[in-house]
Amino acid sequence: MIKELKLGNFGKFQRKDFSLASVTVFYGPNEAGKTTLLDAFCQTLAEPSGATSEGKRLKDRYGEEREAELVFENKPWSVDLDEFSNIYSVRTGNIEIAFSKNAKWAEAIKTAIFSGGLDPQRILNKLKEKADTKGTRKHVKEKNAAEIQLKRVKEKLVVLIHEREEYLKKENAIQKGAEALKGIDQKIREGESNLAAIRERLSVQQKILERKRCLSLLQDLHESEALEKKIQRLARYANDTSHSIETDEKKIAVFTQKLDRTVGEMKALQESSEKQRLQSEEKESRLAILRENALLAEKLQKEISAGRAVKKEVIQSFFQKPLLALAVALSLLSLAVFSGVGFLDVSIPAWIPASILLLAAGFTLKISHRKRSEVFFDEGLDRTLLSRIRDSWRNSTASALQSETLDGVLEELQKCRNAHDQARAELLQIQESLKERKTMLHSLRAQFEDYTSKKEAAEKAIHAWLIAQAVGSLEEYKEQRRRYEASVQEREKVRRRLSENKEFAEERDTKSWQVELQTKVVQLEKEITEESLSEAEETRLKRDQDLQEKSLASLRAQSTSAQALVSKDSGAYSVRMATLPQELYDVQKNISELEEQIEKFDMDVQAAALAGNIFESLQSEQSDIFENLSGEISRFYGQLFPENRNIVLNAFDQKKIVVQESSGSLRALEHVSTATVSAFYLAARLAFALKTRNEGEGILLLDEPFASFDLSRQSHAVHFIRSFVEESKMQLVLMTKEVALVALLRDEFKDSESFVVHEL
């Protein structure tokens, strides 16, 4: 459902919003903007491109800067331009549907109800010819010829495949001999290379062992010197003094945590204060607007109180007939008692009961007398005052009062004043909250400065200690301590390794010993070409040397015998194998083409038979489909008249549509009255709209749809429109300048909550 239409710089509407209900009426004289509103719906629902005639018309009439927007209750939806023009909208006095050829909306209807306008019988005859398998048919003769040709080509393929297998056997024997000879020669070369490598490796193993011993001694000497220097450089870290600053670091961590928490609280407080400040500014701006409206409302309330029609009270006197009759009866009875005392055998004077009855008659007469007051108002003065008040409010606020009575207007004006008072109270509450937050922020800043000063004092103490220890942090100091202890331990390990050497035990000069070892290593490096081997590996190399020499002798004998297998003549084989593959490819390709051709013949026949069944079914169902569509349109068409009427739809063609007149006779649509034609097209639009729309979507835009209807038909049409809206759940937007039509609509939808009238 569409909830609202928003227009900006669209024709005469610069900034205007219109609320929409299930039924919305736009009422106004000519040139009030009804056509503009219909164009706005076209812009937002159909979105015509600039290349279409409708898009060019909107651009020429309203310009490039036009703005129009629809607010949907749920997911937005749109329609095709042809559907909008021929189904969903009716422009002034033009309700006719254009059954143009290939129109998108018409194709959508055809797709929804029948086979799309095809002639099933004509297509069915062609398909039956294609599905016939008699031998006299041209396509059957072509298939038989292709099958004979396929059989011949397959026989030729069998012969060629047998020939290829024989030549492949010959090729396999020649290739085996050549491959065996290559393998033997390769093994001989590999064996000779391996034997030379084994001999070279065995000759250098002693040199490798000596070099390894010299390098180990050099490394230990260099490492011992480096560790001594490192220990001397780290001597100040021999004793651990870091415990004096650990307490200060814990304080710094605590104060840092408190500072972070304080900063977070200050930031949150500042952000909330800023939000409240913006709310205060927004409230002040809104209050300024509400203050003007409230002052105007107060002024208009006083004007209503002073200008309302004065009550006129008239007092009338009357007697209650039962009591009056009782008083008369008592009076007559008292007279009878007084007159007939001589006939009564009583001991009291007759005037006493007569007086009592007479007093009762007087009292009864008194209470039977009543007065009644009647109050009269001058309703004409109240209507004039109401019109003046609503005009004053509209001119001052650019909005309208919705109530139709003075009491309702007074309630609306009081609501306006109440809104001003509520906004003022909210603004005062926000300002008071801002003051409280300012006090809290001042307290947090003082707390922040206190934590900062305490943290800086601890940091200064740590900084002084770090300078004294020549480090940048406690972690660096601890790292230096670890390095010192690790260096001492590593020096002891190196000394233990050197003490195991006989030359070191003789207390030789370290420098001269290093020079001697370096010279020996350089000489050995020149002579060594590979890495050292273990004793087991060296034994294995000697055993491999003997085995390799025996293997070479055997391989040389095998090479001589393999030469005889490759000496055979393969000339005839090479010539035939150069042409045989191409012949095989050509034959196989010919077989594939013939099989595809035969398969295509069979598929065409099967497809034709299947399609024939489908179109034969369509032919039998098409008349039922048109009959159902005629029934749907007739259901809406009959409700537009006092009596039920039917239509007959034989095709999707205006000339083949027959409608029923008031006399009961059926006549072609082109030969009936304008009002009857309009009624048919309106019913057809409603039926087509239900066919094309999706669930939860759909709107009918009617601009003077009943221009050719008399008052009686308008009354039936309005009642039918309500029934259709309630049944289909579609929205209706009706535009008119007719006062009588608006009155009919108000009366029809007086009990509906989803009915809106906009007066333009």
URVEN-V409055 format. One record per pair of residues at least 24 apart in sequence whose ideal C-beta (glycine too) atoms are under 8 Angstrom apart, sorted by the first residue. I is the first residue (numbers start at 1). J is the second residue. Records with the same first field share a line. If there is no record, write none. Layout:
BEGIN
I=J, J
END
This chain:
BEGIN
1=72, 73, 74, 696, 731
2=70, 71, 72, 73, 699, 731
3=71, 72, 73
4=70, 71
5=37, 40, 41, 44, 68, 69, 70, 71
6=67, 68, 69, 70, 71
7=40, 67, 68
8=67, 68
9=63, 65, 66, 67
10=36, 39, 40, 43, 62, 66, 67, 68
11=36, 39, 61, 62, 66
12=36
13=40
18=758
19=756
20=731, 733, 756
21=731, 754, 755, 756
22=725, 731, 732, 752, 754, 755
23=721, 722, 725, 731, 732, 734, 745, 749, 752, 754, 755, 756
24=731, 732, 733, 734, 755, 756, 757, 758
25=733, 734, 735, 736, 742, 745, 755, 756, 757, 758
26=733, 734, 735, 736, 758, 760
27=735, 736, 737, 742, 757, 758, 759, 760
28=737, 759, 760
29=737
30=737
32=737, 760
33=760
34=92, 703, 735, 736, 737, 760
35=91, 92, 703
36=62
37=735
38=89, 91, 701, 703, 735
40=68
41=70, 89, 699, 701, 733
42=81, 84, 89
43=68
44=68, 69, 70
45=70, 78, 79, 84, 88, 699
46=78, 79, 80, 81, 83, 84
47=78
48=81
52=81
54=81, 85
74=696
75=696
77=694, 696, 697
80=104, 105, 108
82=106
83=108, 692
86=685, 688
87=685, 688, 689, 692
88=685, 689, 698, 699, 700, 701
89=700, 701, 702, 703
90=682, 685, 700, 701, 702, 703, 704, 705
91=703
92=703, 704, 707
93=704, 707, 708
95=678, 681, 682, 685, 705
96=677, 681
97=681, 684, 685, 688
99=652, 653, 654
105=688, 692
106=652
108=691, 692
109=652, 688, 691, 692
110=652
112=691, 692
113=625, 628, 629, 691
114=618, 621, 622, 625, 626
115=618, 622
117=652
118=615, 618
120=615, 616, 618, 619, 622
121=619
123=611, 615
124=612, 615, 616, 619
127=608, 609, 611, 612, 615
128=608, 612
130=604, 605, 608
131=605, 606, 608, 609, 612
133=605
139=601, 604, 605
142=601
143=598, 601, 602
146=594, 597, 598, 601
147=598
149=594
150=591, 594, 595, 598
153=587, 590, 591, 594
154=591
156=587
157=584, 587, 588, 591
160=580, 583, 584, 587
161=584
163=580
164=580, 584
167=573, 576, 577, 580
170=570, 573
171=573, 577
174=566, 568, 570, 573
176=565
177=562, 565, 566
178=565, 566
180=562, 565
181=559, 562, 563, 565, 566
184=555, 558, 559, 562
185=559
187=551, 555
188=552, 555, 556, 559
191=548, 551, 552, 555
192=552
194=544, 548
195=545, 548, 549, 552
198=541, 544, 545, 548
199=545
200=529, 530
201=530, 533, 541
202=538, 541, 542, 545
204=527, 528, 529, 530
205=532, 533, 538
207=524, 527, 528
208=528, 530, 531, 532, 533
209=532
210=520, 524
211=521, 524, 525, 528
212=532
214=517, 520, 521, 524
215=521
217=498, 501, 513, 517
218=514, 517, 518, 521
220=494, 497, 498
221=498, 510, 513, 514, 517
222=514
223=490, 494
224=491, 494, 495, 498
225=510
227=487, 490, 491, 494
228=491
230=483, 487
231=484, 487, 488, 491
234=480, 483, 484, 487
235=484
236=469, 470
237=469, 477, 480, 481, 483, 484
238=484
240=481
241=469
242=474, 477, 478, 481
244=465
245=461, 462, 465, 474
246=474
248=458, 459, 461, 462
249=458, 462, 474
251=454, 455, 458
252=455, 458, 459, 462
255=451, 452, 454, 455, 458
256=455
258=451
259=448, 451, 452, 455
262=444, 447, 448, 451
263=448
265=444
266=441, 444, 445, 448
269=437, 440, 441, 444
270=441
272=437
273=434, 437, 438, 441
276=430, 433, 434, 437
277=434
279=430
280=427, 430, 431, 434
283=423, 426, 427, 430
284=427
286=423
287=420, 423, 424, 427
290=416, 419, 420, 423
291=420
293=397, 416, 420
294=416, 417, 419, 420, 421
296=392, 393, 396, 397
297=413, 414, 416, 417
298=413, 417
300=389, 392, 393, 409, 413
301=410, 413, 414
303=385, 389
304=385, 389, 406, 409, 410
307=381, 385
308=381, 382, 385, 406
309=377, 378, 379, 380, 381, 382, 385
310=378
311=375, 376, 377
312=375, 376, 377, 378
313=373, 374, 375, 376
314=373, 374, 376
315=371, 372, 373
316=371, 372, 373, 374
317=369, 370, 371, 372
318=369, 370, 371, 372
319=368, 369, 370
320=368, 370
322=368
323=364, 365, 367, 368
324=365, 368
326=364, 368
327=361, 362, 364, 365, 368
328=361
329=361
330=357, 358, 360, 361, 364
331=357, 358, 361
333=357
334=358, 361
382=406
626=650, 651
629=687
632=687, 690
633=680, 683, 684, 687
634=683
636=682, 683, 686, 687, 720, 724
637=679, 680, 683
639=716, 719, 720, 723
640=679, 682, 683, 713, 716, 717, 720
641=679, 713, 716
642=712, 716
647=680, 683
674=708
675=708, 709, 710, 713
678=705, 706, 707, 708, 709
679=709, 713, 717
682=717
686=724, 728
689=728, 730
690=728
693=730
698=728, 729, 730, 731
699=730, 731, 732, 733
700=730, 731, 732, 733
701=733, 735
702=732, 733, 734, 735
703=735, 736
704=735, 736, 737, 738
705=734
706=738, 741
711=740
714=740, 741, 744
715=744
718=744, 745, 748
719=748
721=748
722=748, 749, 752
END
